[in-house]
Amino acid sequence: MTEEIRRDDYTEDNIKTLDWYEHIRRRPGMYIGKLGDGAFADDGIYVLLKEVMDNSIDEFMMGNGKIIEVGISEGVVSVRDYGRGIPLGKVVDVASKMNTGGKYDSDAFKKSIGLNGVGIKAVNALSTSFVIKSYRDGKCKFVEFSKGLVQKEYDITDTTEKNGTYIEFCPDGSIFEGYQYRSEYVEHMLKNYTYLNSGLSIRFNGEVFSSENGLIDLLDENMTEPGLYPIIHLKDDDLEIAMTHGDQYGEEYYTFVNGQHTTQGGTHLAAFKEGVAKTIREYFNKNFDVSDIRSGMIAAVSIKIQEPVFESQTKTKLGSKDMVEGGTSIRNYVTDFLKEHLDNFLHKNLETAELMNRKILASERERKEISGIQKLARERAKKANLHNRKLRDCRYHLCDAKTKDEAKNEMIDSSAIFITEGDSASGSITKSRNVNTQAVFSLRGKPLNCYGLTRKVVYENEEFNLLQAALDIENGLETLRYNHVIIATDADVDGMHIRLLLISFFLQFFPELVKSGHVQILQTPLFRVRNKKKTLYCYSDEEREKAIKALGPKPEITRFKGLGEISPDEFRHFIGKDIRLEPVNLRRDDAVKELLDFYMGKNTQSRQNFIINNLVVEEDLVK
C-alpha cells in the first residue's frame, strides 16, 4: 500500500525545470566553488571578480587593450577594459543566456580561459545589481540586471568612450553573508594577471600593477627569502617556467593555464615535475632520488593551450592531456621543452649548476641520515592510527574509494582537522564536530620548540611524527588530507604559546602549507551574554559591550577561559556554518628566518625588551 502511495505521489508536477538564474542561485557551489565572506582567497566573491577579469584578460591576450581598471568600494566591484567591446546586439545574451559567448569560436579566442559560456552569467545571477556597458565604434549599449533578470535595457546611444566593456556588480548579501573584499587577496590576484601578461597594466583603487619580468617577478613577490641561486627563467610562445631552490624543506609551485591560477596543479605540473627530474639527472649524469631533486624547489609554470579541460567550473586543476595543436601531449611538450632549454641553461651557467648540485647533495645526505628513523616513525604512526590514540578521523577519509570519489566534490573543500590541546578541548570538539568532514588531532601538552632543528626531529618526536602522518604531507601537499588545518587552542597565554609552536613547526618544515592558505586559527567566543529570551556570543570586548546594551539591564555574562569550558552543544555554533577562522598568512616582507629567530630562538635582550614593553596582564583585559 505504501509503495502504491509513493508511486501516485510521483507525478508530472514533481518534475521541475529551473530557469538558468534559478539554478545558479540554488546551486552556487557548482559554478563558483565555496561561498564564504571573503576571509579566504578562494571564497566566492573573489571568483566573481575573477570571472569578470578573465574576459578582460582574454581581450588583452588577443591583442586588444593594454589597461584594465578595477575598483572596489563598499562591496561594489567595477571592471573596465579597453578591448573590442561586446557586439552591441548580443550584450543581453552574453550576460543572461547560458552557453552563449564568443569563446566558442576558436578563431576569435584561441587560448582563452573561459570556454563554457557560464562566467559572467554566474556573476549576474549572484548579484543584487549587475550593470554591463559595451562601447564599440562610437556606440554604447547599457543593460541593468538584478539576480539575473533584466531590470532596464537602454537603447543604443552615441558615445565618445573608447572601445571596451564596463561591468559593475554587487554580490548578493543573502548568499555571501557579511562579505567583505580583502585588498591583499584582490591585489594578489591582480598581480598574478600582470606577471602572466607582459605589457598589461591594471589600475586598482589608485594603485597600478604591471610586470616586466613575468614569472621572475612572481617568484620574487612570493618568496620569503632569496633563492640559493638566481632564478632560472625559460620561455617560448606557449610555455614559461621560472625556478630556483630555497634553503627550506618541501616544494612550492605556482601553476597557470591561459592565465588561470591552477591552485591544485594538474597535468602541466605533473609534467614539469617529471621533466625537471629527468633533465637534472641527465645533466649531472647521476641517478638522483626525485625527492632530493625537488626538495626546496620553488617554481612557477605557465602554459597556454587551446580548449583547456579543467576538473571543475572554478578551474583550479587542469585535466587536459593533449595540446590540441598538432595533438602533442602536454607531458611530452613540457618534458621536451625542459630537456632542451633547462639543459642548455645549465651548460651555459656552470655556477648556477654547481649551486643546484650542492643543494641536491645536501638533501640526499640528510635523507640518508634519517632513512632508518623514517621507517620506524612510519610504522609507529600506522600503529597509532590503528589504535586511534591521537586522531579521530572524519568519515570522508574512512569510507571506501568509490564512496569517497562520489563525495569528493562536496566534501574535500570543507574537510578540516582541528589540532587541539588537552582532553577536555578535544572532547568538546569531537562531540560537536561534523563527523563527515571534520577530524580532531589531540596534542599532549605543549609541542617541542623545533626552531633551528633539522627534519630528523619530525620523525623522532612522537607528536610531530603523528601529526605529519595524520596530514599526510611527508612528500608534499598533493596528498594533503584536509583542506583546512585549524589550530584550536585556548585564548590564554599557554594557548597562544602552543599556537606559536605549531606555526613554527609548519614554517620550519612545511612552509608551503602556510603559503597555500591551509593553516588557520579557530576563533572562539570570549564571552556569553544572555537573558531569558536570547543568548549572544562575543568575540571581543567591543562585541560584549554591544551585547549588554542589546539585551538590556543585568544580563548574565560568562567569560570562557578555555575551550574545555564550552559545552559540546554550544561548541556546535562555533565550528558549523558560522565558523570563524583567521588564516595564517605570509607576506613578501615576512622574513621567516628572522621572525622565527626573534620569537623562537634564544632568549635575547631584544625579545625581553619587547615582552616588557608589550606586556598585558589579566587585570587590563578585564577592564
C-alpha positions, 0 to 999 in steps of 0.5 A: 500500500505504501509503495502504491502511495509513493508511486501516485505521489510521483507525478508530472508536477514533481518534475521541475525545470529551473530557469538558468538564474534559478539554478545558479542561485540554488546551486552556487557551489557548482559554478563558483566553488565555496561561498564564504565572506571573503576571509579566504582567497578562494571564497566566492566573491573573489571568483566573481571578480575573477570571472569578470577579469578573465574576459578582460584578460582574454581581450588583452591576450588577443591583442586588444587593450593594454589597461584594465581598471578595477575598483572596489568600494563598499562591496561594489566591484567595477571592471573596465577594459579597453578591448573590442567591446561586446557586439552591441546586439548580443550584450543581453545574451552574453550576460543572461543566456547560458552557453552563449559567448564568443569563446566558442569560436576558436578563431576569435579566442584561441587560448582563452580561459573561459570556454563554457559560456557560464562566467559572467552569467554566474556573476549576474545571477549572484548579484543584487545589481549587475550593470554591463556597458559595451562601447564599440565604434562610437556606440554604447549599449547599457543593460541593468540586471538584478539576480539575473533578470533584466531590470532596464535595457537602454537603447543604443546611444552615441558615445565618445568612450573608447572601445571596451566593456564596463561591468559593475556588480554587487554580490548578493548579501543573502548568499555571501553573508557579511562579505567583505573584499580583502585588498591583499587577496584582490591585489594578489590576484591582480598581480598574478594577471600582470606577471602572466601578461607582459605589457598589461597594466591594471589600475586598482583603487589608485594603485597600478600593477604591471610586470616586466619580468613575468614569472621572475617577478612572481617568484620574487613577490612570493618568496620569503627569502632569496633563492640559493641561486638566481632564478632560472627563467625559460620561455617560448610562445606557449610555455614559461617556467621560472625556478630556483631552490630555497634553503627550506624543506618541501616544494612550492609551485605556482601553476597557470593555464591561459592565465588561470591560477591552477591552485591544485596543479594538474597535468602541466605540473605533473609534467614539469615535475617529471621533466625537471627530474629527468633533465637534472639527472641527465645533466649531472649524469647521476641517478638522483632520488626525485625527492632530493631533486625537488626538495626546496624547489620553488617554481612557477609554470605557465602554459597556454593551450587551446580548449583547456579541460579543467576538473571543475567550473572554478578551474583550479586543476587542469585535466587536459592531456593533449595540446590540441595543436598538432595533438602533442601531449602536454607531458611530452611538450613540457618534458621536451621543452625542459630537456632542451632549454633547462639543459642548455641553461645549465651548460651555459651557467656552470655556477648556477649548476654547481649551486643546484648540485650542492643543494641536491647533495645536501638533501640526499645526505640528510635523507640518508641520515634519517632513512632508518628513523623514517621507517620506524616513525612510519610504522609507529604512526600506522600503529597509532592510527590503528589504535586511534590514540591521537586522531579521530578521523572524519568519515570522508577519509574512512569510507571506501574509494568509490564512496569517497570519489562520489563525495569528493566534490562536496566534501574535500573543500570543507574537510578540516582537522582541528589540532587541539590541546588537552582532553577536555578541548578535544572532547568538546570538539569531537562531540560537536564536530561534523563527523563527515568532514571534520577530524580532531588531532589531540596534542599532549601538552605543549609541542617541542620548540623545533626552531633551528632543528633539522627534519630528523626531529619530525620523525623522532618526536612522537607528536610531530611524527603523528601529526605529519602522518595524520596530514599526510604531507611527508612528500608534499601537499598533493596528498594533503588530507584536509583542506583546512588545518585549524589550530584550536587552542585556548585564548590564554597565554599557554594557548597562544604559546602552543599556537606559536609552536605549531606555526613554527613547526609548519614554517620550519618544515612545511612552509608551503602549507602556510603559503597555500592558505591551509593553516588557520586559527579557530576563533572562539567566543570570549564571552556569553551574554544572555537573558531569558529570551536570547543568548549572544556570543562575543568575540571581543570586548567591543562585541560584549559591550554591544551585547549588554546594551542589546539585551538590556539591564543585568544580563548574565555574562560568562567569560570562557577561559578555555575551550574545555569550558564550552559545552559540546552543544554550544561548541556546535555554533562555533565550528558549523556554518558560522565558523570563524577562522583567521588564516595564517598568512605570509607576506613578501616582507615576512622574513621567516628566518628572522621572525622565527629567530626573534620569537623562537630562538634564544632568549635575547635582550631584544625579545625581553625588551619587547615582552616588557614593553608589550606586556598585558596582564589579566587585570587590563583585559578585564577592564 
